[in-house]
Amino acid sequence: MKEITLINNSFAYGGFTSGNEGIWTRNEPFDPPTCDYISLSGRLGIPLTNIVRPYQAGGDKTEIVCAEHGGSGVIKDNELKKVDGLITAEKGLVLSIIAADCVPVYLADESAGVIGLLHCGWRSAAGFIVHNAVAKMQWLGASPEKIHVIIGPHICSGCYEVGEEVRRSFADNFTENELEALFAYREKSLYLDLSRTIRLKAMKEHIPVENISASQECTFHDTDFYSYRRGDRGRQDLAFIMMK
Ligand SMILES: [Zn+2]
């Protein structure tokens, strides 16, 4: 198991873990929690009833969650369907998402007492998930200039080869200069920088550049993490964040 801490201060704690088996999803909505969630609950000292996991769909939808959502997707059926971002103002509620190469994005506004966690594949990163999350955080009292963004471990720009259709799709949302910065050709192959994509999206939401940081860990070339591109199926890494 590899587990790293991305935020740990008086306000919030957040990390990224492969778990022991990388199994976070259950086959049926009412199956018991997975061993990895039980283990995480023990490490955090937080009951399973305080952990939330949405049913992700690689889209733009985000939801504000509170205590009543606790345990969703972990110990009980999940009403958070096709949701790729969670926002909360509730202390002790653990937001979690699963990812195996996609980008986990951690959001925190300490002065407003609001956090968020996003699952961003290339479609979400190029789309509106960051915008939607910031809007929901503002609804809870957060201000873009006070939001801190941590871009978690994901497939790095040196490993993430994509097809031309990805660049064409990005052209709807980015200028030609931006596309030049986000994509690179190496030996006739095209590579995408997801980290820079998220950074650019956050800056467009008026989050100060000095508030944005990124992990250098890569899920693809670090074999301690699970990676879809490397062939892992059904096993994923887990990102989590909670307010203390
Ligand atoms: Zn890499």
Residues whose N, C-alpha, C, O or C-beta is under 5 A from the ligand:
A	BS01	ZN	C156 C159 C218 F220 H221
